[in-house]
């Protein structure tokens, strides 16, 4: 008996090209680590696969502490774009290309609450290291 499900999968392969969008997110995280002199860790971890794409949870934590917090969620399709960003502002922001993604993430870093969160976590790491 032939497996028609396997035939379907073989006839419809998915081409993956999400590396560029993921590199932008990784660069965002590296900037936070560099800005805080490695006192704050930042990384992306996979969540659920959705109709928007693979969910990536961009997470930060003080280097010397166990607690962590999700900064935002990015939904990246396998073809790379459009990336949907959930900044907890009500609706997701759609980024059609790398320039739009960089602009959205830079504007996010300009928000006072985001800056204060990074500073608080950086100081938490210092207090933990000293105590």
GROMACS elastic network, one bead per residue, 0.5 to 0.9 nm:
[ bonds ]
;  ai    aj funct       b0    kb
    2     5     6  0.88855   500
    2     6     6  0.86562   500
    2     7     6  0.84887   500
    3     6     6  0.54495   500
    3     7     6  0.64922   500
    3     8     6  0.88641   500
    4     8     6  0.61503   500
    4     9     6  0.86964   500
    5     8     6  0.50962   500
    5     9     6  0.63744   500
    5    10     6  0.86763   500
    6     9     6  0.51193   500
    6    10     6  0.61060   500
    6    11     6  0.85635   500
    7    10     6  0.50841   500
    7    11     6  0.60702   500
    7    12     6  0.86167   500
    8    11     6  0.52436   500
    8    12     6  0.62760   500
    8    13     6  0.89440   500
    9    12     6  0.52700   500
    9    13     6  0.63309   500
   10    13     6  0.59958   500
   14    78     6  0.78910   500
   14    79     6  0.86982   500
   15    78     6  0.72062   500
   15    79     6  0.69588   500
   16    19     6  0.81984   500
   16    77     6  0.86824   500
   16    79     6  0.55775   500
   16    80     6  0.78360   500
   17    20     6  0.74379   500
   17    21     6  0.87725   500
   17    77     6  0.86669   500
   17    78     6  0.58410   500
   17    80     6  0.55317   500
   18    21     6  0.56303   500
   18    22     6  0.63211   500
   18    23     6  0.87062   500
   18    76     6  0.70161   500
   18    77     6  0.68195   500
   18    78     6  0.52040   500
   18    79     6  0.53781   500
   18    81     6  0.75257   500
   19    22     6  0.51383   500
   19    23     6  0.60223   500
   19    24     6  0.87579   500
   19    78     6  0.87936   500
   19    79     6  0.89262   500
   19    80     6  0.70331   500
   20    23     6  0.50915   500
   20    24     6  0.64930   500
   20    25     6  0.89509   500
   20    80     6  0.69418   500
   20    98     6  0.76052   500
   21    24     6  0.52275   500
   21    25     6  0.66041   500
   21    26     6  0.87891   500
   21    76     6  0.73644   500
   21    80     6  0.58045   500
   21    81     6  0.74146   500
   21    83     6  0.75929   500
   21    97     6  0.82346   500
   21    98     6  0.65959   500
   21   101     6  0.78988   500
   22    25     6  0.51056   500
   22    26     6  0.61405   500
   22    27     6  0.85449   500
   22    44     6  0.88979   500
   22    76     6  0.78833   500
   22    80     6  0.81436   500
   23    27     6  0.60011   500
   23    28     6  0.85435   500
   24    27     6  0.50271   500
   24    28     6  0.62672   500
   24    29     6  0.87905   500
   24    98     6  0.75403   500
   24   101     6  0.77338   500
   24   102     6  0.70512   500
   25    28     6  0.50182   500
   25    29     6  0.64329   500
   25    30     6  0.87185   500
   25    43     6  0.85795   500
   25    44     6  0.76304   500
   25    58     6  0.80080   500
   25    74     6  0.85438   500
   25   101     6  0.87630   500
   25   102     6  0.86667   500
   25   105     6  0.85076   500
   26    29     6  0.50939   500
   26    30     6  0.61610   500
   26    31     6  0.86507   500
   26    42     6  0.86552   500
   26    43     6  0.70031   500
   26    44     6  0.72847   500
   27    31     6  0.61584   500
   27    32     6  0.87801   500
   28    31     6  0.52526   500
   28    32     6  0.66581   500
   28    33     6  0.89807   500
   28    42     6  0.86066   500
   28   102     6  0.86193   500
   28   105     6  0.75304   500
   28   106     6  0.86006   500
   29    32     6  0.52323   500
   29    33     6  0.64006   500
   29    34     6  0.86980   500
   29    41     6  0.79309   500
   29    43     6  0.58449   500
   29    44     6  0.79674   500
   29    58     6  0.78755   500
   29    59     6  0.86889   500
   29    60     6  0.84586   500
   30    33     6  0.50392   500
   30    34     6  0.60748   500
   30    35     6  0.84576   500
   30    41     6  0.86238   500
   30    42     6  0.70989   500
   30    43     6  0.81924   500
   31    34     6  0.50534   500
   31    35     6  0.58917   500
   31    36     6  0.85250   500
   31    42     6  0.89557   500
   32    35     6  0.50527   500
   32    36     6  0.61928   500
   32    37     6  0.84737   500
   32    38     6  0.80648   500
   32    40     6  0.70855   500
   32    41     6  0.76454   500
   32    42     6  0.67666   500
   32    60     6  0.88874   500
   32   118     6  0.78230   500
   33    36     6  0.54034   500
   33    37     6  0.60719   500
   33    39     6  0.68966   500
   33    40     6  0.56438   500
   33    41     6  0.57649   500
   33    42     6  0.64368   500
   34    38     6  0.59031   500
   34    39     6  0.86783   500
   34    40     6  0.87355   500
   35    38     6  0.75781   500
   35    39     6  0.88106   500
   35    40     6  0.87536   500
   36    39     6  0.52820   500
   36    40     6  0.59956   500
   36    41     6  0.88085   500
   36   118     6  0.80299   500
   36   119     6  0.80326   500
   36   122     6  0.62215   500
   37    40     6  0.76750   500
   37   122     6  0.87881   500
   38    41     6  0.64434   500
   38    62     6  0.88110   500
   38    63     6  0.71382   500
   38   122     6  0.86038   500
   39    61     6  0.86206   500
   39    62     6  0.59360   500
   39    63     6  0.52169   500
   39    64     6  0.77336   500
   39   121     6  0.78940   500
   39   122     6  0.53340   500
   39   123     6  0.80842   500
   39   124     6  0.86476   500
   39   125     6  0.57443   500
   39   126     6  0.72696   500
   40    60     6  0.66079   500
   40    61     6  0.55767   500
   40    63     6  0.51838   500
   40    64     6  0.85526   500
   40   118     6  0.74193   500
   40   119     6  0.89626   500
   40   121     6  0.64044   500
   40   122     6  0.55205   500
   40   125     6  0.71435   500
   41    59     6  0.81069   500
   41    60     6  0.54278   500
   41    61     6  0.53631   500
   41    62     6  0.61100   500
   41    63     6  0.55713   500
   42    58     6  0.70396   500
   42    59     6  0.55783   500
   42    61     6  0.67732   500
   42    62     6  0.89760   500
   43    57     6  0.81077   500
   43    58     6  0.57070   500
   43    59     6  0.55387   500
   43    60     6  0.66971   500
   44    56     6  0.57527   500
   44    57     6  0.53114   500
   44    59     6  0.60762   500
   44    60     6  0.88990   500
   44    73     6  0.88737   500
   45    55     6  0.83918   500
   45    56     6  0.54406   500
   45    57     6  0.52335   500
   45    58     6  0.66035   500
   45    59     6  0.74710   500
   46    49     6  0.86162   500
   46    54     6  0.72424   500
   46    55     6  0.59101   500
   46    57     6  0.62493   500
   46    58     6  0.89648   500
   47    54     6  0.70011   500
   47    56     6  0.56037   500
   47    57     6  0.65138   500
   47    73     6  0.89524   500
   48    53     6  0.85817   500
   48    54     6  0.61643   500
   48    55     6  0.53185   500
   48    56     6  0.80456   500
   49    52     6  0.79538   500
   49    53     6  0.58207   500
   49    55     6  0.59145   500
   49    75     6  0.84367   500
   50    53     6  0.51201   500
   50    54     6  0.60290   500
   50    55     6  0.69602   500
   50    75     6  0.78246   500
   50    77     6  0.88830   500
   51    54     6  0.82855   500
   51    75     6  0.89628   500
   51    77     6  0.84529   500
   52    55     6  0.81043   500
   52    75     6  0.57805   500
   52    76     6  0.68972   500
   52    77     6  0.63262   500
   52    82     6  0.86117   500
   52    83     6  0.78948   500
   52    84     6  0.69620   500
   53    74     6  0.87659   500
   53    75     6  0.50517   500
   53    78     6  0.67405   500
   53    80     6  0.89171   500
   53    83     6  0.80150   500
   53    84     6  0.83909   500
   54    74     6  0.79666   500
   54    75     6  0.52505   500
   54    76     6  0.51451   500
   54    77     6  0.59784   500
   54    78     6  0.75881   500
   55    73     6  0.65933   500
   55    74     6  0.57289   500
   55    76     6  0.65291   500
   55    77     6  0.88326   500
   56    72     6  0.85196   500
   56    73     6  0.56227   500
   56    74     6  0.50981   500
   56    75     6  0.61645   500
   56    76     6  0.75004   500
   57    70     6  0.62418   500
   57    71     6  0.75977   500
   57    72     6  0.62132   500
   57    74     6  0.65184   500
   57    75     6  0.88092   500
   58    69     6  0.85790   500
   58    70     6  0.57042   500
   58    71     6  0.56197   500
   58    72     6  0.54882   500
   58    73     6  0.59680   500
   58    74     6  0.74935   500
   59    68     6  0.67565   500
   59    69     6  0.55451   500
   59    71     6  0.55496   500
   59    72     6  0.74251   500
   59    73     6  0.87885   500
   60    63     6  0.89718   500
   60    67     6  0.89485   500
   60    68     6  0.56838   500
   60    69     6  0.55572   500
   60    70     6  0.63838   500
   60    71     6  0.67791   500
   60   118     6  0.82777   500
   60   121     6  0.83171   500
   61    64     6  0.83721   500
   61    65     6  0.70127   500
   61    66     6  0.73993   500
   61    67     6  0.62616   500
   61    69     6  0.63967   500
   61    70     6  0.88901   500
   61   118     6  0.87993   500
   61   121     6  0.64625   500
   61   122     6  0.84860   500
   61   125     6  0.85584   500
   62    65     6  0.53229   500
   62    66     6  0.76230   500
   62    67     6  0.76199   500
   62    68     6  0.74593   500
   62   118     6  0.89485   500
   62   120     6  0.88848   500
   62   121     6  0.51446   500
   62   122     6  0.60385   500
   62   123     6  0.81888   500
   62   124     6  0.62908   500
   62   126     6  0.85478   500
   62   128     6  0.88543   500
   63    66     6  0.80805   500
   63   121     6  0.86475   500
   63   122     6  0.82347   500
   63   124     6  0.88490   500
   63   125     6  0.58410   500
   64   124     6  0.82661   500
   64   125     6  0.53874   500
   64   126     6  0.81769   500
   64   128     6  0.62907   500
   64   129     6  0.66526   500
   65    68     6  0.81194   500
   65   124     6  0.78773   500
   65   125     6  0.66642   500
   65   128     6  0.71414   500
   70    73     6  0.75196   500
   71    87     6  0.75513   500
   71    88     6  0.89670   500
   71   114     6  0.80818   500
   72    85     6  0.72247   500
   72    86     6  0.57709   500
   72    87     6  0.51089   500
   72    88     6  0.71852   500
   73    84     6  0.83283   500
   73    85     6  0.59017   500
   73    86     6  0.50597   500
   73    87     6  0.68632   500
   73    88     6  0.86890   500
   74    83     6  0.67097   500
   74    84     6  0.57765   500
   74    86     6  0.62379   500
   74    87     6  0.86671   500
   75    82     6  0.86780   500
   75    83     6  0.56499   500
   75    84     6  0.50170   500
   75    85     6  0.63383   500
   75    86     6  0.81023   500
   76    79     6  0.80781   500
   76    80     6  0.59824   500
   76    81     6  0.67179   500
   76    82     6  0.72188   500
   76    84     6  0.67898   500
   76    85     6  0.87744   500
   77    80     6  0.52583   500
   77    81     6  0.61944   500
   77    82     6  0.71598   500
   77    83     6  0.68544   500
   77    84     6  0.89153   500
   78    81     6  0.79616   500
   79    82     6  0.84129   500
   80    83     6  0.69197   500
   80    97     6  0.83856   500
   81    84     6  0.84198   500
   81    95     6  0.71678   500
   81    96     6  0.57094   500
   81    97     6  0.60823   500
   81    98     6  0.82866   500
   82    94     6  0.63054   500
   82    95     6  0.52733   500
   82    97     6  0.64324   500
   82   101     6  0.89659   500
   83    93     6  0.81903   500
   83    94     6  0.58948   500
   83    95     6  0.50758   500
   83    96     6  0.65847   500
   83    97     6  0.77495   500
   83   101     6  0.73827   500
   84    92     6  0.60243   500
   84    93     6  0.55365   500
   84    95     6  0.61830   500
   84    96     6  0.87264   500
   85    88     6  0.89679   500
   85    91     6  0.88498   500
   85    92     6  0.53288   500
   85    93     6  0.50128   500
   85    94     6  0.64080   500
   85    95     6  0.75683   500
   85   101     6  0.85162   500
   85   104     6  0.84403   500
   85   105     6  0.89546   500
   86    89     6  0.73037   500
   86    90     6  0.81625   500
   86    91     6  0.70445   500
   86    93     6  0.65179   500
   87    90     6  0.79413   500
   87    91     6  0.81193   500
   87    92     6  0.68776   500
   87    93     6  0.77774   500
   87   108     6  0.78635   500
   88    91     6  0.74113   500
   88    92     6  0.77839   500
   89    92     6  0.74124   500
   89    93     6  0.89822   500
   93   104     6  0.79796   500
   94   100     6  0.84004   500
   94   101     6  0.82929   500
   95    98     6  0.75095   500
   95    99     6  0.82143   500
   95   100     6  0.51102   500
   95   101     6  0.51411   500
   95   102     6  0.87925   500
   95   103     6  0.89688   500
   95   104     6  0.77238   500
   96    99     6  0.82969   500
   96   100     6  0.63038   500
   96   101     6  0.74890   500
   97   100     6  0.54306   500
   97   101     6  0.63034   500
   97   102     6  0.87819   500
   98   101     6  0.50488   500
   98   102     6  0.61246   500
   98   103     6  0.85591   500
   99   102     6  0.52114   500
   99   103     6  0.61753   500
   99   104     6  0.87045   500
  100   103     6  0.50777   500
  100   104     6  0.61903   500
  100   105     6  0.86496   500
  101   104     6  0.52350   500
  101   105     6  0.62176   500
  101   106     6  0.85583   500
  102   105     6  0.52071   500
  102   106     6  0.60166   500
  102   107     6  0.85331   500
  103   106     6  0.51261   500
  103   107     6  0.61091   500
  103   108     6  0.85084   500
  104   107     6  0.51812   500
  104   108     6  0.61468   500
  104   109     6  0.87821   500
  105   109     6  0.63115   500
  105   110     6  0.88043   500
  106   109     6  0.51089   500
  106   110     6  0.65003   500
  107   110     6  0.50821   500
  107   111     6  0.68587   500
  108   111     6  0.55106   500
  108   114     6  0.71752   500
  109   112     6  0.79595   500
  109   113     6  0.89214   500
  109   114     6  0.60495   500
  109   115     6  0.64862   500
  110   113     6  0.86838   500
  110   114     6  0.73177   500
  110   115     6  0.69489   500
  111   114     6  0.53694   500
  111   115     6  0.63557   500
  111   116     6  0.86736   500
  112   115     6  0.50643   500
  112   116     6  0.60193   500
  112   117     6  0.85086   500
  113   116     6  0.50217   500
  113   117     6  0.60645   500
  113   118     6  0.86735   500
  114   117     6  0.50582   500
  114   118     6  0.63115   500
  114   119     6  0.86141   500
  115   118     6  0.52434   500
  115   119     6  0.61917   500
  115   120     6  0.85775   500
  116   120     6  0.59233   500
  116   121     6  0.84998   500
  117   120     6  0.50861   500
  117   121     6  0.61490   500
  117   122     6  0.84593   500
  118   121     6  0.52585   500
  118   122     6  0.60533   500
  118   123     6  0.86320   500
  119   123     6  0.61508   500
  119   124     6  0.85029   500
  120   123     6  0.51673   500
  120   124     6  0.60805   500
  120   125     6  0.86957   500
  121   125     6  0.62545   500
  121   126     6  0.87318   500
  122   125     6  0.52437   500
  122   126     6  0.65540   500
  122   127     6  0.88831   500
  123   127     6  0.61452   500
  123   128     6  0.85156   500
  124   127     6  0.51181   500
  124   128     6  0.60825   500
  124   129     6  0.85399   500
  125   128     6  0.51496   500
  125   129     6  0.61420   500
  125   130     6  0.86437   500
  126   129     6  0.50967   500
  126   130     6  0.61576   500
  126   131     6  0.84770   500
  127   130     6  0.51522   500
  127   131     6  0.59099   500
  128   131     6  0.50845   500
